[in-house]
Amino acid sequence: MAAARERGVRLGRPAAPVGPSGHRAAELRAAGNSLAQIAAVLDAEGVPTPSGKGPWHKSSVRHVLTRWDQQQDTTE
């Protein structure tokens, strides 16, 4: 496995699709909202976090948006 990792092979299970939370966060980002504003809106709308626990934070929004962007890059 170390040799494969050195060659750049991605090991492990592929990430699950982001889902509707990523789409909504991307819409809010496109509207010019900050990460904190996006987190507040997602909380107000009752959108579940990726873990399904607790409120949205800037870091969880950043993670979802990064995964959303990666997912969009692979589907184009």
All heavy atoms as TSV, in Angstrom:
chain	resi	resn	atom	element	x	y	z
A	1	MET	N	N	0.809	-1.175	0.000
A	1	MET	CA	C	0.000	0.000	0.000
A	1	MET	C	C	0.865	1.255	0.000
A	1	MET	O	O	0.469	2.248	-0.583
A	1	MET	CB	C	-0.936	0.002	1.200
A	1	MET	CG	C	-2.068	-0.998	1.042
A	1	MET	SD	S	-3.558	-0.558	1.896
A	1	MET	CE	C	-3.232	-0.955	3.562
A	2	ALA	N	N	1.987	1.208	0.663
A	2	ALA	CA	C	2.861	2.373	0.698
A	2	ALA	C	C	3.346	2.721	-0.704
A	2	ALA	O	O	3.408	3.898	-1.068
A	2	ALA	CB	C	4.047	2.125	1.624
A	3	ALA	N	N	3.676	1.695	-1.506
A	3	ALA	CA	C	4.131	1.943	-2.872
A	3	ALA	C	C	3.029	2.574	-3.708
A	3	ALA	O	O	3.265	3.491	-4.492
A	3	ALA	CB	C	4.609	0.638	-3.506
A	4	ALA	N	N	1.803	2.098	-3.549
A	4	ALA	CA	C	0.674	2.657	-4.287
A	4	ALA	C	C	0.445	4.114	-3.875
A	4	ALA	O	O	0.212	4.983	-4.722
A	4	ALA	CB	C	-0.585	1.833	-4.041
A	5	ARG	N	N	0.524	4.381	-2.582
A	5	ARG	CA	C	0.345	5.744	-2.082
A	5	ARG	C	C	1.406	6.666	-2.671
A	5	ARG	O	O	1.118	7.804	-3.051
A	5	ARG	CB	C	0.400	5.747	-0.562
A	5	ARG	CG	C	-0.078	7.027	0.060
A	5	ARG	CD	C	-0.125	6.997	1.579
A	5	ARG	NE	N	-0.765	5.803	2.122
A	5	ARG	CZ	C	-0.172	4.931	2.936
A	5	ARG	NH1	N	1.067	5.104	3.308
A	5	ARG	NH2	N	-0.818	3.880	3.385
A	6	GLU	N	N	2.658	6.175	-2.775
A	6	GLU	CA	C	3.737	6.976	-3.345
A	6	GLU	C	C	3.491	7.279	-4.818
A	6	GLU	O	O	3.905	8.322	-5.309
A	6	GLU	CB	C	5.071	6.258	-3.172
A	6	GLU	CG	C	5.583	6.275	-1.746
A	6	GLU	CD	C	6.863	5.465	-1.590
A	6	GLU	OE1	O	7.482	5.100	-2.608
A	6	GLU	OE2	O	7.235	5.204	-0.428
A	7	ARG	N	N	2.812	6.371	-5.521
A	7	ARG	CA	C	2.479	6.597	-6.925
A	7	ARG	C	C	1.291	7.544	-7.082
A	7	ARG	O	O	0.922	7.909	-8.191
A	7	ARG	CB	C	2.146	5.274	-7.619
A	7	ARG	CG	C	3.322	4.352	-7.803
A	7	ARG	CD	C	2.979	3.189	-8.742
A	7	ARG	NE	N	1.733	2.521	-8.400
A	7	ARG	CZ	C	1.600	1.460	-7.595
A	7	ARG	NH1	N	2.676	0.941	-7.032
A	7	ARG	NH2	N	0.425	0.906	-7.369
A	8	GLY	N	N	0.663	7.921	-5.975
A	8	GLY	CA	C	-0.459	8.843	-6.040
A	8	GLY	C	C	-1.813	8.170	-6.107
A	8	GLY	O	O	-2.824	8.828	-6.350
A	9	VAL	N	N	-1.840	6.846	-5.901
A	9	VAL	CA	C	-3.105	6.127	-5.919
A	9	VAL	C	C	-3.881	6.490	-4.661
A	9	VAL	O	O	-3.337	6.452	-3.553
A	9	VAL	CB	C	-2.873	4.597	-5.991
A	9	VAL	CG1	C	-4.178	3.838	-5.860
A	9	VAL	CG2	C	-2.157	4.247	-7.274
A	10	ARG	N	N	-5.140	6.862	-4.844
A	10	ARG	CA	C	-5.968	7.206	-3.691
A	10	ARG	C	C	-6.481	5.916	-3.073
A	10	ARG	O	O	-7.138	5.124	-3.729
A	10	ARG	CB	C	-7.119	8.089	-4.121
A	10	ARG	CG	C	-7.935	8.555	-2.963
A	10	ARG	CD	C	-8.995	9.535	-3.419
A	10	ARG	NE	N	-9.958	9.719	-2.373
A	10	ARG	CZ	C	-10.034	10.780	-1.607
A	10	ARG	NH1	N	-9.199	11.758	-1.802
A	10	ARG	NH2	N	-10.935	10.875	-0.673
A	11	LEU	N	N	-6.187	5.737	-1.788
A	11	LEU	CA	C	-6.579	4.528	-1.092
A	11	LEU	C	C	-7.845	4.787	-0.280
A	11	LEU	O	O	-8.142	5.913	0.097
A	11	LEU	CB	C	-5.451	4.070	-0.160
A	11	LEU	CG	C	-4.106	3.826	-0.842
A	11	LEU	CD1	C	-3.051	3.513	0.199
A	11	LEU	CD2	C	-4.209	2.701	-1.846
A	12	GLY	N	N	-8.579	3.741	-0.020
A	12	GLY	CA	C	-9.771	3.867	0.820
A	12	GLY	C	C	-11.053	3.919	0.019
A	12	GLY	O	O	-11.069	3.843	-1.206
A	13	ARG	N	N	-12.112	4.072	0.737
A	13	ARG	CA	C	-13.442	4.093	0.160
A	13	ARG	C	C	-13.706	5.452	-0.485
A	13	ARG	O	O	-13.357	6.482	0.066
A	13	ARG	CB	C	-14.429	3.842	1.295
A	13	ARG	CG	C	-15.842	3.774	0.920
A	13	ARG	CD	C	-16.689	3.327	2.072
A	13	ARG	NE	N	-16.221	3.860	3.357
A	13	ARG	CZ	C	-16.984	4.147	4.363
A	13	ARG	NH1	N	-18.267	3.951	4.289
A	13	ARG	NH2	N	-16.495	4.611	5.486
A	14	PRO	N	N	-14.348	5.469	-1.656
A	14	PRO	CA	C	-14.655	6.767	-2.266
A	14	PRO	C	C	-15.664	7.539	-1.416
A	14	PRO	O	O	-16.496	6.954	-0.734
A	14	PRO	CB	C	-15.248	6.406	-3.624
A	14	PRO	CG	C	-15.539	4.959	-3.605
A	14	PRO	CD	C	-14.776	4.353	-2.469
A	15	ALA	N	N	-15.579	8.845	-1.482
A	15	ALA	CA	C	-16.484	9.694	-0.712
A	15	ALA	C	C	-17.906	9.580	-1.245
A	15	ALA	O	O	-18.121	9.442	-2.451
A	15	ALA	CB	C	-16.021	11.138	-0.783
A	16	ALA	N	N	-18.859	9.640	-0.343
A	16	ALA	CA	C	-20.273	9.600	-0.732
A	16	ALA	C	C	-20.644	10.925	-1.385
A	16	ALA	O	O	-20.036	11.960	-1.101
A	16	ALA	CB	C	-21.134	9.361	0.499
A	17	PRO	N	N	-21.637	10.914	-2.265
A	17	PRO	CA	C	-22.077	12.175	-2.877
A	17	PRO	C	C	-22.517	13.187	-1.813
A	17	PRO	O	O	-23.022	12.815	-0.758
A	17	PRO	CB	C	-23.265	11.762	-3.739
A	17	PRO	CG	C	-23.145	10.296	-3.917
A	17	PRO	CD	C	-22.388	9.773	-2.733
A	18	VAL	N	N	-22.338	14.455	-2.101
A	18	VAL	CA	C	-22.620	15.508	-1.135
A	18	VAL	C	C	-24.116	15.662	-0.887
A	18	VAL	O	O	-24.544	15.806	0.240
A	18	VAL	CB	C	-22.018	16.849	-1.597
A	18	VAL	CG1	C	-22.396	17.959	-0.654
A	18	VAL	CG2	C	-20.524	16.726	-1.714
A	19	GLY	N	N	-24.934	15.656	-1.916
A	19	GLY	CA	C	-26.371	15.758	-1.729
A	19	GLY	C	C	-26.892	17.174	-1.759
A	19	GLY	O	O	-26.198	18.122	-2.144
A	20	PRO	N	N	-28.144	17.347	-1.313
A	20	PRO	CA	C	-28.792	18.654	-1.425
A	20	PRO	C	C	-28.150	19.756	-0.588
A	20	PRO	O	O	-28.240	20.925	-0.942
A	20	PRO	CB	C	-30.228	18.409	-0.965
A	20	PRO	CG	C	-30.316	17.005	-0.512
A	20	PRO	CD	C	-29.020	16.325	-0.809
A	21	SER	N	N	-27.500	19.403	0.508
A	21	SER	CA	C	-26.866	20.447	1.320
A	21	SER	C	C	-25.753	21.136	0.530
A	21	SER	O	O	-25.559	22.346	0.643
A	21	SER	CB	C	-26.316	19.875	2.625
A	21	SER	OG	O	-25.311	18.913	2.372
A	22	GLY	N	N	-25.033	20.387	-0.280
A	22	GLY	CA	C	-23.979	20.977	-1.104
A	22	GLY	C	C	-24.542	21.894	-2.167
A	22	GLY	O	O	-23.998	22.966	-2.430
A	23	HIS	N	N	-25.649	21.484	-2.764
A	23	HIS	CA	C	-26.293	22.303	-3.794
A	23	HIS	C	C	-26.773	23.624	-3.194
A	23	HIS	O	O	-26.541	24.704	-3.752
A	23	HIS	CB	C	-27.457	21.542	-4.419
A	23	HIS	CG	C	-28.111	22.284	-5.529
A	23	HIS	ND1	N	-29.275	22.979	-5.356
A	23	HIS	CD2	C	-27.748	22.444	-6.824
A	23	HIS	CE1	C	-29.620	23.543	-6.496
A	23	HIS	NE2	N	-28.703	23.230	-7.403
A	24	ARG	N	N	-27.423	23.559	-2.034
A	24	ARG	CA	C	-27.933	24.769	-1.391
A	24	ARG	C	C	-26.783	25.677	-0.954
A	24	ARG	O	O	-26.841	26.903	-1.144
A	24	ARG	CB	C	-28.805	24.408	-0.181
A	24	ARG	CG	C	-29.406	25.597	0.504
A	24	ARG	CD	C	-30.414	26.317	-0.397
A	24	ARG	NE	N	-30.993	27.451	0.302
A	24	ARG	CZ	C	-31.053	28.685	-0.197
A	24	ARG	NH1	N	-30.618	28.933	-1.414
A	24	ARG	NH2	N	-31.576	29.657	0.495
A	25	ALA	N	N	-25.732	25.101	-0.398
A	25	ALA	CA	C	-24.573	25.895	0.014
A	25	ALA	C	C	-23.927	26.568	-1.196
A	25	ALA	O	O	-23.524	27.733	-1.118
A	25	ALA	CB	C	-23.561	25.023	0.754
A	26	ALA	N	N	-23.858	25.865	-2.320
A	26	ALA	CA	C	-23.278	26.440	-3.536
A	26	ALA	C	C	-24.141	27.594	-4.049
A	26	ALA	O	O	-23.609	28.610	-4.525
A	26	ALA	CB	C	-23.120	25.365	-4.603
A	27	GLU	N	N	-25.463	27.464	-3.959
A	27	GLU	CA	C	-26.360	28.555	-4.353
A	27	GLU	C	C	-26.109	29.788	-3.491
A	27	GLU	O	O	-26.037	30.912	-4.011
A	27	GLU	CB	C	-27.826	28.138	-4.193
A	27	GLU	CG	C	-28.314	27.128	-5.190
A	27	GLU	CD	C	-29.741	26.678	-4.917
A	27	GLU	OE1	O	-30.228	26.831	-3.765
A	27	GLU	OE2	O	-30.367	26.176	-5.850
A	28	LEU	N	N	-25.991	29.570	-2.199
A	28	LEU	CA	C	-25.766	30.684	-1.276
A	28	LEU	C	C	-24.403	31.330	-1.511
A	28	LEU	O	O	-24.263	32.556	-1.436
A	28	LEU	CB	C	-25.899	30.206	0.168
A	28	LEU	CG	C	-27.319	29.771	0.574
A	28	LEU	CD1	C	-27.297	29.023	1.896
A	28	LEU	CD2	C	-28.252	30.970	0.635
A	29	ARG	N	N	-23.393	30.522	-1.824
A	29	ARG	CA	C	-22.059	31.070	-2.120
A	29	ARG	C	C	-22.105	31.905	-3.391
A	29	ARG	O	O	-21.537	32.994	-3.451
A	29	ARG	CB	C	-21.041	29.937	-2.270
A	29	ARG	CG	C	-19.653	30.429	-2.664
A	29	ARG	CD	C	-18.663	29.320	-2.840
A	29	ARG	NE	N	-19.107	28.372	-3.847
A	29	ARG	CZ	C	-18.469	27.249	-4.137
A	29	ARG	NH1	N	-17.376	26.922	-3.478
A	29	ARG	NH2	N	-18.929	26.433	-5.055
A	30	ALA	N	N	-22.831	31.412	-4.403
A	30	ALA	CA	C	-22.952	32.138	-5.665
A	30	ALA	C	C	-23.661	33.476	-5.477
A	30	ALA	O	O	-23.420	34.423	-6.232
A	30	ALA	CB	C	-23.688	31.282	-6.690
A	31	ALA	N	N	-24.518	33.555	-4.456
A	31	ALA	CA	C	-25.219	34.802	-4.155
A	31	ALA	C	C	-24.336	35.777	-3.377
A	31	ALA	O	O	-24.767	36.876	-3.041
A	31	ALA	CB	C	-26.489	34.506	-3.368
A	32	GLY	N	N	-23.105	35.368	-3.055
A	32	GLY	CA	C	-22.149	36.250	-2.408
A	32	GLY	C	C	-22.108	36.162	-0.895
A	32	GLY	O	O	-21.526	37.028	-0.251
A	33	ASN	N	N	-22.713	35.131	-0.324
A	33	ASN	CA	C	-22.712	34.974	1.133
A	33	ASN	C	C	-21.382	34.436	1.629
A	33	ASN	O	O	-20.719	33.654	0.948
A	33	ASN	CB	C	-23.827	34.011	1.554
A	33	ASN	CG	C	-25.196	34.599	1.327
A	33	ASN	OD1	O	-25.575	35.536	2.002
A	33	ASN	ND2	N	-25.933	34.061	0.369
A	34	SER	N	N	-21.010	34.847	2.838
A	34	SER	CA	C	-19.794	34.322	3.479
A	34	SER	C	C	-20.091	32.934	4.049
A	34	SER	O	O	-21.251	32.509	4.117
A	34	SER	CB	C	-19.356	35.257	4.617
A	34	SER	OG	O	-20.291	35.182	5.690
A	35	LEU	N	N	-19.045	32.244	4.491
A	35	LEU	CA	C	-19.233	30.917	5.085
A	35	LEU	C	C	-20.114	30.993	6.323
A	35	LEU	O	O	-20.977	30.143	6.532
A	35	LEU	CB	C	-17.874	30.292	5.430
A	35	LEU	CG	C	-16.968	29.958	4.252
A	35	LEU	CD1	C	-15.610	29.455	4.760
A	35	LEU	CD2	C	-17.595	28.931	3.336
A	36	ALA	N	N	-19.910	32.026	7.145
A	36	ALA	CA	C	-20.726	32.196	8.351
A	36	ALA	C	C	-22.188	32.461	7.991
A	36	ALA	O	O	-23.103	31.924	8.627
A	36	ALA	CB	C	-20.184	33.331	9.209
A	37	GLN	N	N	-22.429	33.265	6.958
A	37	GLN	CA	C	-23.792	33.546	6.529
A	37	GLN	C	C	-24.460	32.285	5.977
A	37	GLN	O	O	-25.632	32.034	6.242
A	37	GLN	CB	C	-23.803	34.653	5.474
A	37	GLN	CG	C	-23.421	36.014	6.016
A	37	GLN	CD	C	-23.169	37.019	4.911
A	37	GLN	OE1	O	-22.645	36.686	3.846
A	37	GLN	NE2	N	-23.518	38.274	5.174
A	38	ILE	N	N	-23.705	31.501	5.212
A	38	ILE	CA	C	-24.238	30.256	4.666
A	38	ILE	C	C	-24.620	29.319	5.803
A	38	ILE	O	O	-25.696	28.712	5.792
A	38	ILE	CB	C	-23.225	29.593	3.709
A	38	ILE	CG1	C	-23.028	30.468	2.466
A	38	ILE	CG2	C	-23.687	28.188	3.314
A	38	ILE	CD1	C	-21.880	30.038	1.577
A	39	ALA	N	N	-23.747	29.207	6.807
A	39	ALA	CA	C	-24.028	28.346	7.956
A	39	ALA	C	C	-25.308	28.790	8.654
A	39	ALA	O	O	-26.156	27.950	9.006
A	39	ALA	CB	C	-22.856	28.358	8.929
A	40	ALA	N	N	-25.490	30.083	8.827
A	40	ALA	CA	C	-26.683	30.604	9.499
A	40	ALA	C	C	-27.949	30.293	8.700
A	40	ALA	O	O	-28.975	29.900	9.269
A	40	ALA	CB	C	-26.545	32.105	9.722
A	41	VAL	N	N	-27.882	30.440	7.387
A	41	VAL	CA	C	-29.049	30.168	6.545
A	41	VAL	C	C	-29.378	28.676	6.554
A	41	VAL	O	O	-30.557	28.299	6.670
A	41	VAL	CB	C	-28.823	30.668	5.096
A	41	VAL	CG1	C	-29.910	30.184	4.157
A	41	VAL	CG2	C	-28.722	32.192	5.070
A	42	LEU	N	N	-28.361	27.836	6.443
A	42	LEU	CA	C	-28.613	26.387	6.451
A	42	LEU	C	C	-29.239	25.966	7.779
A	42	LEU	O	O	-30.157	25.138	7.798
A	42	LEU	CB	C	-27.312	25.616	6.193
A	42	LEU	CG	C	-26.716	25.776	4.790
A	42	LEU	CD1	C	-25.367	25.063	4.700
A	42	LEU	CD2	C	-27.655	25.274	3.720
A	43	ASP	N	N	-28.780	26.533	8.873
A	43	ASP	CA	C	-29.384	26.252	10.184
A	43	ASP	C	C	-30.837	26.719	10.219
A	43	ASP	O	O	-31.723	26.000	10.672
A	43	ASP	CB	C	-28.602	26.924	11.307
A	43	ASP	CG	C	-27.419	26.107	11.784
A	43	ASP	OD1	O	-27.443	24.864	11.630
A	43	ASP	OD2	O	-26.476	26.709	12.323
A	44	ALA	N	N	-31.085	27.946	9.736
A	44	ALA	CA	C	-32.435	28.510	9.762
A	44	ALA	C	C	-33.397	27.693	8.893
A	44	ALA	O	O	-34.583	27.567	9.216
A	44	ALA	CB	C	-32.403	29.959	9.290
A	45	GLU	N	N	-32.876	27.128	7.803
A	45	GLU	CA	C	-33.710	26.330	6.899
A	45	GLU	C	C	-33.847	24.886	7.360
A	45	GLU	O	O	-34.582	24.108	6.753
A	45	GLU	CB	C	-33.135	26.367	5.478
A	45	GLU	CG	C	-33.217	27.731	4.838
A	45	GLU	CD	C	-32.608	27.778	3.457
A	45	GLU	OE1	O	-31.976	26.793	3.009
A	45	GLU	OE2	O	-32.745	28.837	2.804
A	46	GLY	N	N	-33.114	24.518	8.402
A	46	GLY	CA	C	-33.206	23.153	8.923
A	46	GLY	C	C	-32.499	22.110	8.080
A	46	GLY	O	O	-32.814	20.917	8.153
A	47	VAL	N	N	-31.520	22.537	7.284
A	47	VAL	CA	C	-30.747	21.610	6.455
A	47	VAL	C	C	-29.803	20.836	7.369
A	47	VAL	O	O	-29.039	21.441	8.127
A	47	VAL	CB	C	-29.943	22.373	5.378
A	47	VAL	CG1	C	-29.073	21.426	4.569
A	47	VAL	CG2	C	-30.886	23.157	4.472
A	48	PRO	N	N	-29.847	19.499	7.328
A	48	PRO	CA	C	-28.977	18.730	8.222
A	48	PRO	C	C	-27.499	18.840	7.825
A	48	PRO	O	O	-27.171	18.936	6.648
A	48	PRO	CB	C	-29.472	17.289	8.067
A	48	PRO	CG	C	-30.204	17.256	6.775
A	48	PRO	CD	C	-30.711	18.645	6.518
A	49	THR	N	N	-26.650	18.815	8.826
A	49	THR	CA	C	-25.206	18.815	8.586
A	49	THR	C	C	-24.800	17.449	8.021
A	49	THR	O	O	-25.579	16.499	8.080
A	49	THR	CB	C	-24.439	19.074	9.894
A	49	THR	OG1	O	-24.747	18.034	10.814
A	49	THR	CG2	C	-24.777	20.425	10.486
A	50	PRO	N	N	-23.593	17.330	7.485
A	50	PRO	CA	C	-23.160	16.035	6.955
A	50	PRO	C	C	-23.245	14.899	7.981
A	50	PRO	O	O	-23.582	13.772	7.635
A	50	PRO	CB	C	-21.713	16.280	6.525
A	50	PRO	CG	C	-21.669	17.735	6.210
A	50	PRO	CD	C	-22.607	18.380	7.202
A	51	SER	N	N	-22.974	15.209	9.236
A	51	SER	CA	C	-23.047	14.171	10.271
A	51	SER	C	C	-24.470	13.986	10.779
A	51	SER	O	O	-24.763	13.007	11.459
A	51	SER	CB	C	-22.139	14.541	11.446
A	51	SER	OG	O	-22.655	15.675	12.126
A	52	GLY	N	N	-25.322	14.961	10.487
A	52	GLY	CA	C	-26.695	14.901	10.973
A	52	GLY	C	C	-26.831	15.346	12.418
A	52	GLY	O	O	-27.885	15.235	13.018
A	53	LYS	N	N	-25.744	15.867	12.967
A	53	LYS	CA	C	-25.735	16.278	14.378
A	53	LYS	C	C	-25.279	17.725	14.485
A	53	LYS	O	O	-24.352	18.141	13.813
A	53	LYS	CB	C	-24.773	15.405	15.185
A	53	LYS	CG	C	-25.085	13.935	15.129
A	53	LYS	CD	C	-24.000	13.160	15.840
A	53	LYS	CE	C	-24.218	11.671	15.674
A	53	LYS	NZ	N	-23.132	10.884	16.211
A	54	GLY	N	N	-25.905	18.466	15.345
A	54	GLY	CA	C	-25.452	19.814	15.671
A	54	GLY	C	C	-25.678	20.833	14.582
A	54	GLY	O	O	-26.173	20.526	13.504
A	55	PRO	N	N	-25.273	22.064	14.880
A	55	PRO	CA	C	-25.461	23.162	13.933
A	55	PRO	C	C	-24.341	23.215	12.889
A	55	PRO	O	O	-23.298	22.587	13.032
A	55	PRO	CB	C	-25.405	24.395	14.836
A	55	PRO	CG	C	-24.474	23.993	15.925
A	55	PRO	CD	C	-24.764	22.530	16.166
A	56	TRP	N	N	-24.585	24.007	11.864
A	56	TRP	CA	C	-23.573	24.256	10.847
A	56	TRP	C	C	-22.525	25.214	11.394
A	56	TRP	O	O	-22.834	26.123	12.151
A	56	TRP	CB	C	-24.217	24.871	9.603
A	56	TRP	CG	C	-24.957	23.892	8.765
A	56	TRP	CD1	C	-26.267	23.565	8.853
A	56	TRP	CD2	C	-24.416	23.111	7.709
A	56	TRP	NE1	N	-26.579	22.617	7.924
A	56	TRP	CE2	C	-25.463	22.323	7.196
A	56	TRP	CE3	C	-23.162	22.994	7.138
A	56	TRP	CZ2	C	-25.287	21.429	6.138
A	56	TRP	CZ3	C	-22.989	22.101	6.078
A	56	TRP	CH2	C	-24.033	21.340	5.596
A	57	HIS	N	N	-21.278	25.012	10.982
A	57	HIS	CA	C	-20.167	25.900	11.303
A	57	HIS	C	C	-19.483	26.275	9.997
A	57	HIS	O	O	-19.681	25.606	8.969
A	57	HIS	CB	C	-19.149	25.213	12.221
A	57	HIS	CG	C	-19.719	24.822	13.544
A	57	HIS	ND1	N	-19.932	25.721	14.551
A	57	HIS	CD2	C	-20.127	23.623	14.015
A	57	HIS	CE1	C	-20.448	25.099	15.586
A	57	HIS	NE2	N	-20.582	23.811	15.286
A	58	LYS	N	N	-18.672	27.320	10.043
A	58	LYS	CA	C	-17.956	27.734	8.835
A	58	LYS	C	C	-17.129	26.587	8.262
A	58	LYS	O	O	-17.087	26.390	7.047
A	58	LYS	CB	C	-17.046	28.926	9.125
A	58	LYS	CG	C	-17.783	30.196	9.454
A	58	LYS	CD	C	-16.875	31.399	9.584
A	58	LYS	CE	C	-15.842	31.244	10.653
A	58	LYS	NZ	N	-15.055	32.478	10.891
A	59	SER	N	N	-16.497	25.814	9.136
A	59	SER	CA	C	-15.638	24.722	8.670
A	59	SER	C	C	-16.446	23.622	7.983
A	59	SER	O	O	-15.985	23.045	6.992
A	59	SER	CB	C	-14.826	24.141	9.824
A	59	SER	OG	O	-15.694	23.654	10.828
A	60	SER	N	N	-17.642	23.336	8.478
A	60	SER	CA	C	-18.456	22.296	7.833
A	60	SER	C	C	-18.979	22.791	6.489
A	60	SER	O	O	-19.075	22.019	5.531
A	60	SER	CB	C	-19.599	21.825	8.743
A	60	SER	OG	O	-20.362	22.894	9.215
A	61	VAL	N	N	-19.297	24.092	6.395
A	61	VAL	CA	C	-19.720	24.657	5.103
A	61	VAL	C	C	-18.560	24.584	4.118
A	61	VAL	O	O	-18.734	24.180	2.964
A	61	VAL	CB	C	-20.201	26.120	5.275
A	61	VAL	CG1	C	-20.439	26.768	3.919
A	61	VAL	CG2	C	-21.456	26.170	6.130
A	62	ARG	N	N	-17.350	24.941	4.563
A	62	ARG	CA	C	-16.170	24.892	3.689
A	62	ARG	C	C	-15.939	23.468	3.180
A	62	ARG	O	O	-15.680	23.249	1.989
A	62	ARG	CB	C	-14.925	25.394	4.423
A	62	ARG	CG	C	-13.692	25.451	3.541
A	62	ARG	CD	C	-12.438	25.898	4.262
A	62	ARG	NE	N	-12.597	27.080	5.078
A	62	ARG	CZ	C	-12.569	27.086	6.417
A	62	ARG	NH1	N	-12.379	25.976	7.088
A	62	ARG	NH2	N	-12.709	28.207	7.085
A	63	HIS	N	N	-16.065	22.495	4.072
A	63	HIS	CA	C	-15.872	21.092	3.694
A	63	HIS	C	C	-16.913	20.670	2.651
A	63	HIS	O	O	-16.566	20.045	1.638
A	63	HIS	CB	C	-15.956	20.212	4.935
A	63	HIS	CG	C	-15.886	18.753	4.641
A	63	HIS	ND1	N	-14.725	18.121	4.256
A	63	HIS	CD2	C	-16.851	17.797	4.642
A	63	HIS	CE1	C	-14.976	16.843	4.044
A	63	HIS	NE2	N	-16.263	16.632	4.277
A	64	VAL	N	N	-18.170	20.993	2.885
A	64	VAL	CA	C	-19.234	20.610	1.946
A	64	VAL	C	C	-19.023	21.289	0.595
A	64	VAL	O	O	-19.182	20.663	-0.455
A	64	VAL	CB	C	-20.625	20.940	2.540
A	64	VAL	CG1	C	-21.704	20.895	1.482
A	64	VAL	CG2	C	-20.951	19.975	3.658
A	65	LEU	N	N	-18.648	22.559	0.602
A	65	LEU	CA	C	-18.428	23.263	-0.661
A	65	LEU	C	C	-17.223	22.699	-1.417
A	65	LEU	O	O	-17.267	22.578	-2.647
A	65	LEU	CB	C	-18.247	24.760	-0.412
A	65	LEU	CG	C	-19.522	25.515	-0.046
A	65	LEU	CD1	C	-19.198	26.934	0.395
A	65	LEU	CD2	C	-20.499	25.518	-1.208
A	66	THR	N	N	-16.172	22.338	-0.696
A	66	THR	CA	C	-15.009	21.728	-1.350
A	66	THR	C	C	-15.399	20.409	-2.006
A	66	THR	O	O	-15.052	20.153	-3.160
A	66	THR	CB	C	-13.876	21.500	-0.319
A	66	THR	OG1	O	-13.489	22.764	0.215
A	66	THR	CG2	C	-12.679	20.825	-0.961
A	67	ARG	N	N	-16.134	19.581	-1.261
A	67	ARG	CA	C	-16.586	18.305	-1.818
A	67	ARG	C	C	-17.551	18.530	-2.971
A	67	ARG	O	O	-17.540	17.793	-3.958
A	67	ARG	CB	C	-17.237	17.450	-0.730
A	67	ARG	CG	C	-16.274	17.073	0.365
A	67	ARG	CD	C	-16.151	15.625	0.725
A	67	ARG	NE	N	-16.972	14.691	0.040
A	67	ARG	CZ	C	-18.100	14.129	0.533
A	67	ARG	NH1	N	-18.532	14.427	1.730
A	67	ARG	NH2	N	-18.770	13.253	-0.166
A	68	TRP	N	N	-18.420	19.524	-2.876
A	68	TRP	CA	C	-19.369	19.837	-3.951
A	68	TRP	C	C	-18.603	20.211	-5.224
A	68	TRP	O	O	-18.913	19.729	-6.311
A	68	TRP	CB	C	-20.294	20.973	-3.520
A	68	TRP	CG	C	-21.210	21.430	-4.605
A	68	TRP	CD1	C	-21.057	22.521	-5.409
A	68	TRP	CD2	C	-22.415	20.789	-5.037
A	68	TRP	NE1	N	-22.095	22.593	-6.293
A	68	TRP	CE2	C	-22.945	21.553	-6.094
A	68	TRP	CE3	C	-23.097	19.657	-4.612
A	68	TRP	CZ2	C	-24.125	21.208	-6.739
A	68	TRP	CZ3	C	-24.273	19.317	-5.258
A	68	TRP	CH2	C	-24.780	20.081	-6.304
A	69	ASP	N	N	-17.589	21.075	-5.082
A	69	ASP	CA	C	-16.790	21.489	-6.232
A	69	ASP	C	C	-16.087	20.295	-6.863
A	69	ASP	O	O	-16.044	20.162	-8.085
A	69	ASP	CB	C	-15.775	22.554	-5.824
A	69	ASP	CG	C	-16.435	23.878	-5.448
A	69	ASP	OD1	O	-17.607	24.101	-5.808
A	69	ASP	OD2	O	-15.762	24.684	-4.758
A	70	GLN	N	N	-15.519	19.415	-6.041
A	70	GLN	CA	C	-14.847	18.222	-6.563
A	70	GLN	C	C	-15.828	17.324	-7.291
A	70	GLN	O	O	-15.519	16.779	-8.348
A	70	GLN	CB	C	-14.177	17.455	-5.427
A	70	GLN	CG	C	-12.995	18.165	-4.827
A	70	GLN	CD	C	-12.499	17.500	-3.555
A	70	GLN	OE1	O	-13.178	16.667	-2.957
A	70	GLN	NE2	N	-11.316	17.894	-3.102
A	71	GLN	N	N	-16.999	17.166	-6.733
A	71	GLN	CA	C	-18.038	16.319	-7.342
A	71	GLN	C	C	-18.465	16.906	-8.694
A	71	GLN	O	O	-18.665	16.157	-9.647
A	71	GLN	CB	C	-19.234	16.239	-6.398
A	71	GLN	CG	C	-20.336	15.338	-6.851
A	71	GLN	CD	C	-21.413	15.235	-5.779
A	71	GLN	OE1	O	-21.120	14.983	-4.617
A	71	GLN	NE2	N	-22.644	15.445	-6.161
A	72	GLN	N	N	-18.588	18.240	-8.770
A	72	GLN	CA	C	-18.988	18.874	-10.021
A	72	GLN	C	C	-17.902	18.729	-11.078
A	72	GLN	O	O	-18.206	18.581	-12.257
A	72	GLN	CB	C	-19.323	20.352	-9.787
A	72	GLN	CG	C	-20.490	20.576	-8.851
A	72	GLN	CD	C	-21.710	19.745	-9.199
A	72	GLN	OE1	O	-22.230	19.843	-10.314
A	72	GLN	NE2	N	-22.149	18.914	-8.288
A	73	ASP	N	N	-16.638	18.792	-10.663
A	73	ASP	CA	C	-15.527	18.656	-11.605
A	73	ASP	C	C	-15.507	17.278	-12.251
A	73	ASP	O	O	-15.136	17.136	-13.406
A	73	ASP	CB	C	-14.181	18.897	-10.912
A	73	ASP	CG	C	-13.974	20.384	-10.578
A	73	ASP	OD1	O	-14.706	21.234	-11.115
A	73	ASP	OD2	O	-13.085	20.660	-9.755
A	74	THR	N	N	-15.902	16.247	-11.509
A	74	THR	CA	C	-15.860	14.892	-12.047
A	74	THR	C	C	-17.069	14.571	-12.906
A	74	THR	O	O	-17.024	13.640	-13.708
A	74	THR	CB	C	-15.763	13.844	-10.923
A	74	THR	OG1	O	-16.912	13.955	-10.086
A	74	THR	CG2	C	-14.498	14.021	-10.113
A	75	THR	N	N	-18.160	15.341	-12.783
A	75	THR	CA	C	-19.364	15.053	-13.574
A	75	THR	C	C	-19.409	15.860	-14.845
A	75	THR	O	O	-20.277	15.671	-15.671
A	75	THR	CB	C	-20.646	15.327	-12.752
A	75	THR	OG1	O	-20.659	16.694	-12.341
A	75	THR	CG2	C	-20.739	14.413	-11.563
A	76	GLU	N	N	-18.505	16.811	-15.022
A	76	GLU	CA	C	-18.510	17.635	-16.242
A	76	GLU	C	C	-17.723	17.002	-17.341
A	76	GLU	O	O	-16.919	16.199	-17.242
A	76	GLU	CB	C	-17.955	19.031	-15.942
A	76	GLU	CG	C	-18.863	19.808	-15.031
A	76	GLU	CD	C	-18.271	21.159	-14.658
A	76	GLU	OE1	O	-17.097	21.436	-14.989
A	76	GLU	OE2	O	-18.979	21.933	-14.039
